[in-house]
Amino acid sequence: MAVFGDAILEAAPGAGARRAAQTGLAVAVQALIVGALLLIPLLFTQKLDLGAFNNTFLVAPPPPAAPPPPAPVHEQATAPRQPKLVATLTAPMAVPKHVDTTPSDAPAVAPQISGVAGGVPGGIGGVIGGTLAGPAPPPSPAAPPKPKGPGRIFTGMKPPALLYAPPVAYPLIARESRVTGVVVIEAVIDKYGNVTQARVIRGPGLLARAALEAVLHRKYAPTILDGQPVSIRFDVRVAFRLG
C-alpha cells in the first residue's frame, strides 16, 4: 500500500532526493558498462600486414599450341628416258684389193634389233622392248549374222492375196459420234498365211480396236520367195465409213 501511495500521492520531501540519487547511480552504472564494451575490442587488436595487400600474383600464360605437321609432298613420277639407238658409219682403215661377188646360197635375213632390257615382249617399234616390225594386225571382225524374222514387202513385190476377211464390226460409240476414217495396222503373216502379230500404226482411237480384231482373224495365201514360203510384214488398211 505504501508503494501505491508513493506512486499516486505526492512523495514526502525527503523521498525526492533519495530518488534522484538512485537515478544518477543507475545512469552511472550503465555508462560504465557501455564504455567497457567499447574499450575491450580496442585493447585486443591484430596488426594488419599492409605489404601483403600490395603483392600481385602473376600466372604464367599457357604455352602456344604446337604447329600442325607439314603436308606430305608427293613426288612426281618421271618416266625413264628411252635410250636412242644411233647408227654410226665408220670408214675402213684400208681398201681391200679383192671383193667377193659370189652369190651366197643362204637367204638374206634382215637384222633384228632386240628390245631394251626391262621392256614388254611383243611391243611395237619405238616402245621399250618392241621390235621394228611390230605385232601382226588383229583379224577383221566377222560380219554380223542377218536377223532371222519376217521381212517387209519391198517395192515391186506382190502383196499376199486375201483369202478370208471377217466383217468389220463398227463400234456403237463411234457410229453415234459419227467417227469415220482409215486405220493402218502393221501385220505379220507367217508362211502358212495366218496373221500372227498386229499393231495399230495410226488411225482414230475409237476405231482402232475393231480394226485390230478384224485383221487378226484374216487368212492370206502364203507368200512365195525364191520358191519357198516365207513370213512377211506389211501394212493393212481398214476403212470405216457410214452408209
C-alpha positions as a Markdown table, in Angstrom:
| # | Residue | x | y | z |
|---|---|---|---|---|
| 1 | Met | 0.0 | 0.0 | 0.0 |
| 2 | Ala | 2.9 | 2.2 | 0.7 |
| 3 | Val | 4.3 | 1.7 | -2.8 |
| 4 | Phe | 1.0 | 2.7 | -4.5 |
| 5 | Gly | 0.6 | 5.6 | -2.2 |
| 6 | Asp | 4.0 | 6.9 | -3.2 |
| 7 | Ala | 3.3 | 6.5 | -6.8 |
| 8 | Ile | -0.1 | 8.2 | -6.8 |
| 9 | Leu | 0.3 | 10.7 | -4.0 |
| 10 | Glu | 2.9 | 13.3 | -3.7 |
| 11 | Ala | 6.0 | 11.9 | -2.0 |
| 12 | Ala | 7.5 | 13.3 | 1.1 |
| 13 | Pro | 10.2 | 16.0 | 0.8 |
| 14 | Gly | 13.0 | 13.5 | 1.7 |
| 15 | Ala | 11.9 | 10.9 | -0.8 |
| 16 | Gly | 12.5 | 13.1 | -3.9 |
| 17 | Ala | 16.2 | 13.5 | -3.0 |
| 18 | Arg | 16.6 | 9.8 | -2.5 |
| 19 | Arg | 15.0 | 9.1 | -5.9 |
| 20 | Ala | 17.3 | 11.4 | -7.7 |
| 21 | Ala | 20.4 | 9.7 | -6.1 |
| 22 | Gln | 19.1 | 6.3 | -7.3 |
| 23 | Thr | 18.6 | 7.6 | -10.8 |
| 24 | Gly | 22.1 | 9.1 | -11.0 |
| 25 | Leu | 23.6 | 5.8 | -9.7 |
| 26 | Ala | 21.8 | 3.8 | -12.3 |
| 27 | Val | 22.9 | 6.1 | -15.2 |
| 28 | Ala | 26.5 | 5.9 | -14.0 |
| 29 | Val | 26.5 | 2.1 | -13.9 |
| 30 | Gln | 25.0 | 1.9 | -17.4 |
| 31 | Ala | 27.6 | 4.3 | -18.7 |
| 32 | Leu | 30.4 | 2.2 | -17.2 |
| 33 | Ile | 29.0 | -1.0 | -18.9 |
| 34 | Val | 28.8 | 0.7 | -22.3 |
| 35 | Gly | 32.3 | 2.2 | -22.0 |
| 36 | Ala | 33.7 | -1.2 | -21.1 |
| 37 | Leu | 32.1 | -2.8 | -24.2 |
| 38 | Leu | 33.6 | -0.1 | -26.4 |
| 39 | Leu | 37.1 | -0.3 | -24.8 |
| 40 | Ile | 37.6 | -4.1 | -24.7 |
| 41 | Pro | 37.8 | -4.6 | -28.6 |
| 42 | Leu | 40.3 | -1.7 | -28.7 |
| 43 | Leu | 42.7 | -3.4 | -26.3 |
| 44 | Phe | 42.8 | -6.7 | -28.2 |
| 45 | Thr | 43.7 | -5.7 | -31.8 |
| 46 | Gln | 45.7 | -7.6 | -34.6 |
| 47 | Lys | 48.3 | -5.9 | -36.7 |
| 48 | Leu | 47.5 | -5.7 | -40.3 |
| 49 | Asp | 50.2 | -6.6 | -42.9 |
| 50 | Leu | 49.7 | -3.8 | -45.4 |
| 51 | Gly | 52.6 | -5.2 | -47.6 |
| 52 | Ala | 50.6 | -8.4 | -48.3 |
| 53 | Phe | 47.9 | -6.4 | -50.0 |
| 54 | Asn | 50.5 | -4.9 | -52.4 |
| 55 | Asn | 51.7 | -8.3 | -53.6 |
| 56 | Thr | 50.4 | -9.2 | -57.1 |
| 57 | Phe | 50.1 | -12.8 | -58.0 |
| 58 | Leu | 51.2 | -13.3 | -61.6 |
| 59 | Val | 50.3 | -16.5 | -63.5 |
| 60 | Ala | 52.5 | -17.5 | -66.5 |
| 61 | Pro | 50.4 | -17.8 | -69.8 |
| 62 | Pro | 50.0 | -21.3 | -71.2 |
| 63 | Pro | 52.5 | -22.5 | -73.8 |
| 64 | Pro | 51.5 | -21.9 | -77.5 |
| 65 | Ala | 49.9 | -24.8 | -79.4 |
| 66 | Ala | 52.2 | -27.0 | -81.5 |
| 67 | Pro | 52.2 | -26.2 | -85.2 |
| 68 | Pro | 50.4 | -28.8 | -87.5 |
| 69 | Pro | 52.6 | -31.3 | -89.2 |
| 70 | Pro | 53.7 | -30.4 | -92.7 |
| 71 | Ala | 51.7 | -32.0 | -95.5 |
| 72 | Pro | 53.4 | -34.9 | -97.3 |
| 73 | Val | 55.0 | -33.9 | -100.5 |
| 74 | His | 54.1 | -36.3 | -103.4 |
| 75 | Glu | 57.0 | -36.8 | -105.6 |
| 76 | Gln | 56.1 | -36.6 | -109.2 |
| 77 | Ala | 56.9 | -39.8 | -111.0 |
| 78 | Thr | 59.1 | -39.2 | -114.0 |
| 79 | Ala | 59.2 | -41.6 | -116.9 |
| 80 | Pro | 62.6 | -43.1 | -117.6 |
| 81 | Arg | 64.2 | -41.8 | -120.7 |
| 82 | Gln | 64.4 | -44.3 | -123.5 |
| 83 | Pro | 67.8 | -44.9 | -124.9 |
| 84 | Lys | 68.3 | -43.9 | -128.5 |
| 85 | Leu | 70.0 | -46.2 | -131.0 |
| 86 | Val | 72.1 | -44.2 | -133.3 |
| 87 | Ala | 73.7 | -45.9 | -136.2 |
| 88 | Thr | 77.2 | -44.7 | -136.9 |
| 89 | Leu | 79.2 | -45.2 | -140.1 |
| 90 | Thr | 83.0 | -45.7 | -139.9 |
| 91 | Ala | 85.3 | -45.6 | -142.8 |
| 92 | Pro | 87.5 | -48.7 | -143.4 |
| 93 | Met | 91.2 | -48.5 | -142.5 |
| 94 | Ala | 92.3 | -49.9 | -145.9 |
| 95 | Val | 90.6 | -50.6 | -149.3 |
| 96 | Pro | 90.5 | -54.4 | -150.0 |
| 97 | Lys | 92.2 | -55.5 | -153.2 |
| 98 | His | 89.6 | -58.2 | -154.0 |
| 99 | Val | 85.9 | -58.1 | -153.3 |
| 100 | Asp | 84.0 | -61.4 | -153.2 |
| 101 | Thr | 81.0 | -61.1 | -155.5 |
| 102 | Thr | 79.9 | -64.8 | -155.4 |
| 103 | Pro | 76.2 | -65.0 | -154.5 |
| 104 | Ser | 75.5 | -66.8 | -151.3 |
| 105 | Asp | 73.1 | -69.7 | -151.1 |
| 106 | Ala | 71.7 | -68.7 | -147.7 |
| 107 | Pro | 68.8 | -66.2 | -147.9 |
| 108 | Ala | 69.4 | -62.8 | -146.7 |
| 109 | Val | 67.9 | -62.2 | -143.2 |
| 110 | Ala | 67.2 | -58.8 | -142.0 |
| 111 | Pro | 68.9 | -57.9 | -138.8 |
| 112 | Gln | 66.7 | -57.9 | -135.8 |
| 113 | Ile | 67.1 | -55.3 | -133.1 |
| 114 | Ser | 66.5 | -56.7 | -129.7 |
| 115 | Gly | 64.4 | -54.8 | -127.2 |
| 116 | Val | 65.7 | -52.8 | -124.4 |
| 117 | Ala | 66.1 | -54.6 | -121.1 |
| 118 | Gly | 63.0 | -54.4 | -119.0 |
| 119 | Gly | 60.7 | -54.0 | -121.9 |
| 120 | Val | 57.4 | -55.8 | -122.7 |
| 121 | Pro | 57.7 | -58.6 | -125.3 |
| 122 | Gly | 55.8 | -58.0 | -128.5 |
| 123 | Gly | 55.8 | -54.2 | -128.3 |
| 124 | Ile | 55.8 | -52.1 | -131.5 |
| 125 | Gly | 58.8 | -50.1 | -132.7 |
| 126 | Gly | 59.6 | -47.0 | -130.6 |
| 127 | Val | 58.4 | -48.7 | -127.4 |
| 128 | Ile | 60.7 | -50.2 | -124.8 |
| 129 | Gly | 61.1 | -53.9 | -125.5 |
| 130 | Gly | 59.5 | -53.6 | -129.0 |
| 131 | Thr | 60.7 | -54.5 | -132.4 |
| 132 | Leu | 60.7 | -52.6 | -135.7 |
| 133 | Ala | 58.2 | -54.9 | -137.4 |
| 134 | Gly | 55.6 | -54.8 | -134.6 |
| 135 | Pro | 52.8 | -57.3 | -133.9 |
| 136 | Ala | 50.5 | -58.6 | -136.6 |
| 137 | Pro | 47.3 | -56.6 | -137.2 |
| 138 | Pro | 44.2 | -58.1 | -135.5 |
| 139 | Pro | 41.9 | -60.1 | -137.7 |
| 140 | Ser | 38.9 | -58.2 | -139.1 |
| 141 | Pro | 35.7 | -58.8 | -137.2 |
| 142 | Ala | 33.2 | -61.2 | -138.8 |
| 143 | Ala | 30.1 | -59.8 | -140.4 |
| 144 | Pro | 27.1 | -59.9 | -138.1 |
| 145 | Pro | 24.6 | -62.6 | -139.0 |
| 146 | Lys | 21.5 | -61.4 | -140.8 |
| 147 | Pro | 18.5 | -61.2 | -138.5 |
| 148 | Lys | 16.0 | -64.1 | -138.9 |
| 149 | Gly | 12.5 | -62.8 | -138.9 |
| 150 | Pro | 9.7 | -61.7 | -141.2 |
| 151 | Gly | 10.9 | -59.3 | -143.9 |
| 152 | Arg | 8.9 | -56.3 | -145.1 |
| 153 | Ile | 7.4 | -56.3 | -148.5 |
| 154 | Phe | 9.7 | -54.3 | -150.8 |
| 155 | Thr | 8.9 | -52.3 | -153.9 |
| 156 | Gly | 7.8 | -54.5 | -156.8 |
| 157 | Met | 6.9 | -57.5 | -154.6 |
| 158 | Lys | 3.3 | -58.7 | -154.9 |
| 159 | Pro | 1.4 | -58.5 | -151.6 |
| 160 | Pro | -0.2 | -61.6 | -150.3 |
| 161 | Ala | -3.7 | -62.5 | -151.6 |
| 162 | Leu | -6.5 | -62.2 | -149.1 |
| 163 | Leu | -8.5 | -65.4 | -148.8 |
| 164 | Tyr | -10.8 | -64.7 | -145.9 |
| 165 | Ala | -11.8 | -61.5 | -144.1 |
| 166 | Pro | -14.5 | -61.4 | -141.4 |
| 167 | Pro | -16.8 | -58.4 | -141.4 |
| 168 | Val | -15.6 | -55.4 | -139.5 |
| 169 | Ala | -17.8 | -54.5 | -136.5 |
| 170 | Tyr | -18.4 | -50.8 | -136.4 |
| 171 | Pro | -18.2 | -49.7 | -132.8 |
| 172 | Leu | -21.5 | -48.3 | -131.5 |
| 173 | Ile | -20.0 | -45.3 | -129.8 |
| 174 | Ala | -18.0 | -44.4 | -132.9 |
| 175 | Arg | -21.2 | -44.7 | -135.0 |
| 176 | Glu | -23.2 | -42.5 | -132.7 |
| 177 | Ser | -20.3 | -40.0 | -132.6 |
| 178 | Arg | -20.2 | -40.1 | -136.5 |
| 179 | Val | -16.5 | -41.0 | -136.4 |
| 180 | Thr | -15.1 | -42.3 | -139.8 |
| 181 | Gly | -11.6 | -42.8 | -141.1 |
| 182 | Val | -8.9 | -45.4 | -142.1 |
| 183 | Val | -6.9 | -47.4 | -139.5 |
| 184 | Val | -3.5 | -48.6 | -140.6 |
| 185 | Ile | -2.2 | -51.8 | -139.0 |
| 186 | Glu | 1.1 | -53.5 | -139.3 |
| 187 | Ala | 0.5 | -57.2 | -139.6 |
| 188 | Val | 2.9 | -60.2 | -139.6 |
| 189 | Ile | 1.8 | -63.2 | -141.7 |
| 190 | Asp | 3.6 | -66.5 | -141.3 |
| 191 | Lys | 4.5 | -68.9 | -144.1 |
| 192 | Tyr | 1.1 | -70.5 | -143.8 |
| 193 | Gly | -0.9 | -67.3 | -144.4 |
| 194 | Asn | -2.0 | -66.8 | -140.8 |
| 195 | Val | -1.8 | -63.4 | -139.1 |
| 196 | Thr | 0.4 | -63.9 | -136.0 |
| 197 | Gln | 1.0 | -60.3 | -134.9 |
| 198 | Ala | -0.7 | -57.0 | -135.4 |
| 199 | Arg | -0.3 | -53.5 | -134.1 |
| 200 | Val | -2.0 | -50.2 | -134.8 |
| 201 | Ile | 0.2 | -47.6 | -136.5 |
| 202 | Arg | -2.3 | -44.7 | -137.0 |
| 203 | Gly | -6.0 | -44.0 | -137.1 |
| 204 | Pro | -8.9 | -42.9 | -135.0 |
| 205 | Gly | -8.8 | -44.3 | -131.4 |
| 206 | Leu | -12.4 | -45.3 | -131.3 |
| 207 | Leu | -11.9 | -47.5 | -134.4 |
| 208 | Ala | -8.5 | -49.0 | -133.6 |
| 209 | Arg | -9.7 | -52.0 | -131.5 |
| 210 | Ala | -12.3 | -53.1 | -134.0 |
| 211 | Ala | -9.9 | -52.9 | -136.9 |
| 212 | Leu | -7.3 | -54.9 | -135.0 |
| 213 | Glu | -9.7 | -57.7 | -134.1 |
| 214 | Ala | -10.8 | -57.9 | -137.8 |
| 215 | Val | -7.2 | -58.2 | -139.1 |
| 216 | Leu | -6.1 | -60.8 | -136.6 |
| 217 | His | -8.9 | -63.2 | -137.9 |
| 218 | Arg | -7.9 | -62.8 | -141.6 |
| 219 | Lys | -6.5 | -65.5 | -143.8 |
| 220 | Tyr | -3.9 | -64.9 | -146.6 |
| 221 | Ala | -2.3 | -67.0 | -149.3 |
| 222 | Pro | 1.3 | -67.9 | -148.4 |
| 223 | Thr | 4.0 | -65.6 | -149.8 |
| 224 | Ile | 6.5 | -67.4 | -152.1 |
| 225 | Leu | 10.1 | -66.0 | -152.3 |
| 226 | Asp | 12.7 | -67.9 | -154.2 |
| 227 | Gly | 10.4 | -70.9 | -154.4 |
| 228 | Gln | 9.9 | -71.1 | -150.6 |
| 229 | Pro | 7.0 | -69.8 | -148.5 |
| 230 | Val | 8.2 | -67.1 | -146.1 |
| 231 | Ser | 6.9 | -64.8 | -143.4 |
| 232 | Ile | 6.3 | -61.2 | -144.3 |
| 233 | Arg | 5.4 | -57.9 | -142.7 |
| 234 | Phe | 3.2 | -55.4 | -144.4 |
| 235 | Asp | 0.6 | -52.7 | -143.6 |
| 236 | Val | -3.1 | -53.3 | -143.8 |
| 237 | Arg | -5.7 | -50.5 | -144.3 |
| 238 | Val | -9.1 | -50.9 | -142.7 |
| 239 | Ala | -11.7 | -48.2 | -143.7 |
| 240 | Phe | -14.7 | -47.2 | -141.7 |
| 241 | Arg | -17.5 | -45.3 | -143.4 |
| 242 | Leu | -21.1 | -44.6 | -142.5 |
| 243 | Gly | -23.6 | -45.7 | -145.1 |
